[in-house]
């Protein structure tokens, strides 16, 4: 693996960015207009996925980066859970929920792969 110089080059961060924008697209609709708490929680959780990856990238050590990646992974799981509530409240459709849920699952897979890579003792960016 080539040395990564910027967090923007990490596939996990790129996928998390797509997830975050998908969540914002869903939550900025009228269905969420009165449910500020769920809207803000869902946006925050999705944003935390990409932000924790970026923050961890600049942490200075593999163990610290892994710690941030684990937080990012947990935020992706939180996003998935909150998507169920949005579906249950009929703010989003099953198809919309599944698309966003799958983006979070893909982000978690990429995060897990990055954690595995870092645990392998190889150089990172």
C-alpha positions as CSV (number, residue, x, y, z in Angstrom):
1,X,0.0,0.0,0.0
2,X,1.4,3.4,-0.9
3,X,1.8,5.9,1.8
4,X,-1.3,8.1,2.2
5,X,-0.4,11.7,2.8
6,X,-3.9,13.2,3.2
7,X,-7.0,11.8,5.0
8,X,-9.0,12.7,1.9
9,X,-7.2,9.9,0.1
10,X,-8.5,7.3,2.5
11,X,-11.3,5.2,1.0
12,X,-12.9,4.9,4.4
13,X,-13.1,8.7,4.7
14,X,-14.4,9.0,1.1
15,X,-17.2,6.5,1.9
16,X,-18.0,8.2,5.2
17,X,-18.4,11.5,3.3
18,X,-20.9,9.9,0.9
19,X,-22.8,8.5,3.9
20,X,-22.8,11.9,5.6
21,X,-24.2,13.7,2.5
22,X,-26.8,11.0,2.0
23,X,-28.0,11.4,5.6
24,X,-28.1,15.2,5.2
25,X,-30.1,14.8,2.0
26,X,-32.6,12.6,3.9
27,X,-32.8,14.7,7.1
28,X,-33.2,18.1,5.4
29,X,-36.7,17.1,4.1
30,X,-39.9,18.2,5.5
31,X,-40.6,14.9,7.3
32,X,-37.8,15.7,9.8
33,X,-38.9,19.4,10.2
34,X,-40.3,18.9,13.7
35,X,-38.1,16.1,15.0
36,X,-35.0,18.3,15.6
37,X,-33.5,15.8,18.0
38,X,-33.5,12.8,15.7
39,X,-32.4,14.9,12.7
40,X,-29.5,16.4,14.7
41,X,-28.5,13.1,16.2
42,X,-28.5,11.4,12.8
43,X,-26.6,14.2,11.1
44,X,-24.1,14.2,14.0
45,X,-23.5,10.5,14.0
46,X,-23.0,10.4,10.3
47,X,-20.7,13.4,10.4
48,X,-18.7,11.8,13.3
49,X,-17.8,8.9,11.0
50,X,-15.9,11.1,8.6
51,X,-14.6,13.5,11.2
52,X,-13.1,10.8,13.5
53,X,-11.3,9.3,10.5
54,X,-9.8,12.7,9.7
55,X,-9.0,13.5,13.2
56,X,-7.4,10.1,13.9
57,X,-5.3,10.3,10.7
58,X,-3.5,13.3,12.2
59,X,-3.1,11.8,15.6
60,X,0.5,10.9,15.2
61,X,0.5,7.2,16.0
62,X,-1.1,4.0,14.8
63,X,-2.7,3.1,18.2
64,X,-4.3,6.6,18.5
65,X,-5.5,6.4,14.9
66,X,-7.0,3.0,15.6
67,X,-8.8,4.5,18.6
68,X,-10.4,7.2,16.4
69,X,-11.3,4.6,13.8
70,X,-13.1,2.6,16.4
71,X,-15.1,5.7,17.3
72,X,-15.8,6.2,13.7
73,X,-17.1,2.6,13.4
74,X,-19.3,3.1,16.4
75,X,-20.7,6.3,14.9
76,X,-21.5,4.3,11.7
77,X,-23.4,1.8,13.9
78,X,-25.2,4.6,15.6
79,X,-26.2,6.0,12.2
80,X,-27.6,2.6,11.3
81,X,-29.6,2.4,14.4
82,X,-31.0,5.9,14.0
83,X,-32.0,5.1,10.5
84,X,-34.3,2.4,11.8
85,X,-36.0,5.0,14.0
86,X,-36.4,7.3,11.1
87,X,-38.0,4.5,9.2
88,X,-40.3,3.6,12.1
89,X,-41.4,7.2,12.3
90,X,-42.1,7.1,8.5
91,X,-39.6,9.9,7.9
92,X,-37.9,7.8,5.2
93,X,-38.9,4.8,3.1
94,X,-37.5,1.3,3.4
95,X,-35.5,1.8,0.2
96,X,-34.0,5.1,1.5
97,X,-33.2,3.5,4.8
98,X,-31.5,0.5,3.1
99,X,-29.4,2.7,0.9
100,X,-28.1,4.8,3.8
101,X,-27.7,1.7,6.0
102,X,-25.6,0.0,3.3
103,X,-23.4,3.1,3.0
104,X,-22.7,2.9,6.7
105,X,-22.0,-0.8,6.4
106,X,-19.5,-0.2,3.6
107,X,-17.9,2.5,5.6
108,X,-17.5,0.1,8.6
109,X,-15.9,-2.5,6.3
110,X,-13.4,0.0,5.0
111,X,-12.7,1.2,8.6
112,X,-12.2,-2.4,9.7
113,X,-9.8,-3.0,6.8
114,X,-7.8,0.1,7.8
115,X,-7.7,-1.0,11.4
116,X,-6.4,-4.4,10.3
117,X,-3.8,-2.8,8.2
118,X,-2.6,-0.6,11.0
119,X,-2.5,-3.5,13.4
120,X,-0.3,-5.3,10.9
121,X,2.5,-3.0,11.8
122,X,2.9,-1.5,8.4
123,X,3.7,2.1,7.8
124,X,0.8,4.5,7.5
125,X,0.2,8.0,6.4
